[in-house]
């Protein structure tokens, strides 16, 4: 089945489909991809064989000319993690009032011309409540009006073998000519537990300790100056619980390279890492005591692994001169591979998607 990946980032959808192909579930071929961030594009093209595929580049410019859309090869599956900052709790929640929020309609421009049978989209959980639910209702209506049957639900990466709390809304649409279907997080999770855990080409981790390397470059360790700030529970006006050594990581953010406090980002002590998770000093030490021990942030390779990518994706990109800062942003923006694989496996096995 031919696949078009929009807002590709580092290719979370593509990675899941490649693994489904390797596992003999269904054959997928990516015929084109769109991505405007040059660093993400470099990581993408370094790690995937893209020769002969169409690079759409800036989707706004691409879709401004219908001839470009018509020239795309035939594809039955369209995927996209369209920009989420305008719907995110960490953003201003401007939604469709902001240019990035209007990227959804560029997807519709392509759908209007190419009419793929299947569409899978990903966004932040807050999309379900943004503008009192009106934003999601508009998205569903746009798809319904184009004769698709649409279902959506919220999926957490930690339920699919990745130790990261990452709740994302997944919207799946199928050509209405193929009829109604069942799609829910509960069904997919049950399918995962019964059929996929430790029984496919995915990487599975029970805890963050499974993804943390014992020896990393010194540059990833927090300085004595910054540790008190990172560990701080906040001020009188803003209190937070800045725990470290989380067994299930907090959601990776695109801005994690800016070193937020430990209530927002993930930090780990050498004691936790070297004891392989047996000793968590945050459970027995004060903040002042914690500031005296060695603590580090995630490496880019570890961040990629938390999203279900192999560590070599980040290593390959670094060899291609992609900076750590860019790699952190890419990991924070990425789609979790295990979640997408599990969803597609459920859809294919239940003949909701078929060739």
DARA-V454665 format. One record per residue. RES is the residue in one letter. SS is DSSP state (2 for helix, 1 for strand, 0 for the rest). PHI is phi as a letter, one per 30 degrees, with the letter a starting at -180 (* if undefined). D_CENTER is the distance of its C-alpha to the mean C-alpha in whole Angstrom. Layout:
BEGIN
RES	SS	PHI	D_CENTER
RES	SS	PHI	D_CENTER
END
This chain:
BEGIN
X	0	*	22
X	1	d	21
X	1	b	18
X	1	c	17
X	1	c	13
X	1	c	13
X	0	h	11
X	0	d	10
X	0	h	9
X	0	c	9
X	0	i	9
X	2	d	6
X	2	d	9
X	2	d	12
X	2	e	11
X	2	d	11
X	2	d	14
X	2	d	16
X	2	d	16
X	2	d	17
X	2	d	20
X	2	d	21
X	0	d	21
X	0	i	24
X	0	d	22
X	0	a	22
X	0	d	22
X	0	b	20
X	1	b	20
X	1	d	18
X	1	c	21
X	1	a	19
X	1	a	16
X	0	c	16
X	0	a	15
X	0	c	17
X	0	d	16
X	2	d	18
X	2	d	16
X	2	d	13
X	2	d	16
X	2	d	18
X	2	d	15
X	2	d	14
X	2	d	18
X	2	d	19
X	2	c	17
X	0	b	17
X	0	d	21
X	0	c	21
X	0	e	24
X	0	i	26
X	0	c	23
X	1	c	23
X	1	c	21
X	0	d	21
X	0	i	20
X	0	d	20
X	2	d	20
X	2	d	22
X	2	d	25
X	2	d	24
X	2	d	24
X	0	d	27
X	0	b	29
X	2	d	30
X	2	d	31
X	2	d	28
X	2	d	26
X	2	d	29
X	0	d	29
X	0	d	26
X	0	d	26
X	0	d	26
X	0	b	23
X	0	c	22
X	1	b	18
X	1	c	16
X	1	b	12
X	1	a	11
X	0	c	8
X	0	d	11
X	0	e	11
X	0	c	11
X	0	e	13
X	0	d	16
X	0	c	15
X	0	d	14
X	0	d	16
X	0	d	16
X	0	c	17
X	0	d	20
X	0	h	19
X	0	d	21
X	2	i	19
X	2	d	21
X	2	d	24
X	0	c	22
X	2	e	21
X	2	d	17
X	2	d	18
X	2	d	20
X	2	d	17
X	2	e	17
X	2	d	21
X	2	d	20
X	2	d	18
X	2	d	21
X	2	e	24
X	2	d	22
X	2	d	23
X	2	e	26
X	2	c	27
X	2	c	26
X	0	h	25
X	0	d	23
X	0	d	23
X	1	b	20
X	1	b	17
X	1	b	13
X	1	b	11
X	1	b	8
X	1	a	9
X	1	d	10
X	2	e	12
X	2	d	15
X	2	e	15
X	2	d	17
X	0	c	20
X	2	e	20
X	2	h	23
X	2	h	24
X	2	i	22
X	2	d	24
X	2	d	21
X	2	d	19
X	2	e	23
X	2	d	23
X	2	d	20
X	2	d	21
X	2	d	25
X	2	e	24
X	2	d	23
X	2	e	26
X	2	d	28
X	0	c	27
X	0	i	28
X	1	c	25
X	1	d	24
X	1	b	21
X	1	b	19
X	1	b	17
X	1	a	15
X	1	c	13
X	1	c	11
X	1	c	11
X	2	e	9
X	2	d	12
X	2	d	14
X	2	b	13
X	0	i	14
X	0	b	11
X	0	d	13
X	1	b	11
X	0	d	12
X	0	b	8
X	1	c	10
X	1	b	8
X	1	d	11
X	1	c	11
X	1	c	14
X	1	c	16
X	1	b	19
X	1	b	22
X	1	e	25
X	2	d	28
X	2	d	30
X	2	d	29
X	0	j	29
X	0	d	28
X	0	a	25
X	0	c	24
X	0	a	20
X	0	a	19
X	2	d	16
X	2	d	20
X	2	d	21
X	2	d	17
X	2	d	17
X	2	d	21
X	2	d	21
X	2	d	18
X	2	d	21
X	2	d	24
X	2	b	23
X	0	c	20
X	0	e	19
X	0	i	21
X	0	b	22
X	0	a	20
X	0	d	18
X	0	d	15
X	0	c	15
X	0	c	16
X	0	b	16
X	0	d	18
X	0	a	18
X	2	e	17
X	2	d	20
X	2	d	19
X	0	c	17
X	0	d	19
X	0	d	22
X	0	d	25
X	0	b	26
X	0	b	24
X	0	e	26
X	2	e	28
X	2	d	26
X	2	d	23
X	1	d	25
X	0	d	26
X	0	d	30
X	2	d	32
X	2	d	32
X	2	d	29
X	2	e	28
X	2	e	30
X	2	d	28
X	2	d	25
X	2	d	27
X	0	d	28
X	0	d	28
X	1	j	28
X	0	c	32
X	0	d	34
X	0	d	32
X	0	b	29
X	1	c	28
X	0	b	25
X	0	c	25
X	0	d	24
X	0	d	23
X	0	c	22
X	0	h	22
X	0	d	20
X	0	d	19
X	0	c	16
X	1	d	14
X	0	d	13
X	0	e	10
X	0	d	9
X	0	c	10
X	0	d	10
X	0	c	14
X	2	d	14
X	2	d	17
X	2	d	19
X	0	i	20
X	0	d	20
X	0	d	22
X	0	d	21
X	0	d	20
X	0	c	17
X	0	c	16
X	0	c	17
X	1	b	20
X	1	b	22
X	1	d	26
X	2	d	27
X	2	d	29
X	2	d	26
X	2	d	25
X	2	d	29
X	0	d	30
X	0	h	27
X	0	i	26
X	0	d	29
X	0	c	30
X	0	c	28
X	2	e	30
X	2	d	28
X	2	d	30
X	0	b	33
X	0	c	34
X	0	d	34
X	2	e	32
X	2	d	35
X	2	d	35
X	2	d	31
X	0	d	32
X	0	c	34
X	0	c	32
X	0	d	30
X	1	b	26
X	1	b	23
X	1	c	19
X	0	d	17
X	0	d	17
X	2	e	15
X	2	d	15
X	2	d	14
X	2	d	11
X	2	d	10
X	2	d	11
X	2	d	10
X	0	c	6
X	0	j	9
X	0	d	10
X	0	d	14
X	2	e	15
X	2	d	17
X	2	e	14
X	2	d	15
X	2	d	19
X	2	d	19
X	2	d	18
X	2	d	20
X	2	d	23
X	0	c	22
X	0	i	22
X	0	d	19
X	0	d	19
X	2	e	18
X	2	e	17
X	2	d	15
X	2	d	13
X	2	d	12
X	2	d	11
X	2	d	9
X	2	d	7
X	2	d	7
X	2	c	6
X	0	d	3
X	0	d	2
X	0	d	4
X	2	d	7
X	2	d	10
X	2	d	9
X	2	d	9
X	2	e	12
X	2	d	14
X	2	d	14
X	2	d	15
X	2	d	17
X	2	d	19
X	2	d	19
X	2	d	21
X	2	d	23
X	0	c	24
X	0	h	25
X	0	d	23
X	0	c	22
X	0	a	25
X	0	d	26
END
